Amino acid sequence: MNNRVDVPAIPAAPETGLARQLKARHLTMIAIGGSIGTGLFVASGATISQAGPGGALLAYALIGLMVYFLMTSLGELAAYMPVSGSFATYGAHYVEEGFGFALGWNYWYNWAVTIAVDLVASQLVMNYWFPGTPGWIWSACFLGIMFLLNYISVKGFGEAEYWFSLIKVVTIVIFIALGLAMIFGIIKGGETAGFHNFNVGDGPFAGGFAALIGVAMVVGFSFQGTELIGIAAGESQNPAKNIPRAVRQVFWRILLFYIFAILIISLLIPYTDPRLLKNEVSDIAISPFTLVFQHAGLAFAAAVMNAVILTAVLSAGNSGMYASTRMLYTLAVDGKAPRIFAKLSKGGVPRNALYATTIVGGLCFLTSMFGKQEVYLWLLNTSGMTGFIAWLGIAISHYRFRKGYVAQGRDLNALPYKSGFFPWGPIFAFVLCLAITLGQNYEAFLKDRIDWIGVVATYVGLPLFLVIWAGYRFSRKTRFVRYADMKFPDSVQ
């Protein structure tokens, strides 16, 4: 049987009409700031309490290393082929067309549902200041703000995300500075700081391997959004120069903003502190960041952290609307979604795709309002798996891209950015990401009676992806792309 697949050449962004208005500073902030959210500001406390300080640090180090390898892989692809469809396009051209199709639709769906999640979170945050105001009013206002930021031009999204991310980064820098001052005795307050906190209770690795796997999933979710630089590549100025610069900074920012922050929390607050177990968005007062600020004598810490967390929620929603809109647009350009979504405004914004994404996000939010909690939770669970599937897609696409590139005798030195960790980087990222994906609810299979409802709710996103992929593949009779048949653009714009 002939396995040859006629793969179309990959269009550069200017040919598709998207405007290159994202500057280097936008990409730099999106690269790390886009992934900083409630997972770090709030849920990090629960992570430390469940796995112990050593387990939490190990989990953040492993997942951080995996994310860095993934970003170097994505950086090589995006610098060479800056397209708005990003890894969905790469999956279609260097793995299999149906694979890219499924990646694209699942990623669009993931971020569209995430918008609804952020709208619910915004109610909880605003309730801190305005407990008597109906929550839906805030959700409607924030949905309107997110829509307008993405409606006018891509520069609106870029500027908003830059300042959102800058607020989060500054908060963490101040937190680390205060934490170090407390550790070295410059500022007095709270419990006695030091490594003795690692030896309380069951020691640094409380809960053992099961707890480590459990928190690894939470940590993984907290890093999701870093891949947005791949989506933004199609609208960035001078991507061959700016994307490698943003990727190179990811490692140090992960080390500083995640691992160092977790270390400081562990040194200042014993993991047995019962307040860490209760961490959730609805109670800002027990965020580990709030606790440390309060120990430093800042009485208004809860109000400040509430404002920062609101910024994180708006940032996530803003990014979600941008990413899902661009993905739907690219699917339409490639003939994998209705052509109406490929239409652009004069400013280069795919507004029809934006309308559709806003409506879906709003409808998902309504399911949480009118007593349809079961529907909402299923939507949330199906979207939760998709971020990991996207990461798997990046690792697979980069591995096959590089293999095909070399197989056709092309010069690796001609790449604008070359990942220095090939092939072990994408292999390590793929194996670890797959282990986390399949292990999300492995304990359900170890019980006397398997909790099938819990299993389905956790893993439903994975078969959904496979069904979409298989449906496209069998209906279009597509095959895996051979290395010899891969097409590479001759230049980068």
Buried (B, 14 or more C-beta within 10 A) or exposed (E): EEEEBEBEEBBBBEEBBBBBBBBBBBBBBBBBBBBBBBBBBBBBBBBBBBBBBBBBBBBBBBBBBBBBBBBBBBBBBBBBBBBBBBBBBBBBBBBBBBBBBBBBBBBBBBBBBBBBBBBBBBBBBBBBEEEEEEBEEBBBEBBEBBBEBBBEBBBBBBBBBBBBBBBBBEBBEBBBEBBBBBBEEEBEBBBEBEEEBBEBEEEBBBBEEBBBBBBBBBBBBBBBBBBBBBBBBBBBBBBBEBBBBBBBBBBEBBBBBBBBBBBBBBBBBBBBBEBBBEBBBEBBBBBBBBBBBBBBEBEEBBBBBBBBBBBBBBBBBBBBBBBBBBBBBBBBBBEBBEEEBBEBBEBBBBBBBBBBBBEBBBEBBBBBBEEBEEBBEBBBBBBBBBBBBBBBBBBBBBBBBBBBBEEEEEEEEEBBBBBEBBEEBBBBBBEBBBEBBEBBBBEBEEEEEEBEEBBBBBBBBBEBBEEBBEEBBEEEEBBBBEBEBBBBBEEBE
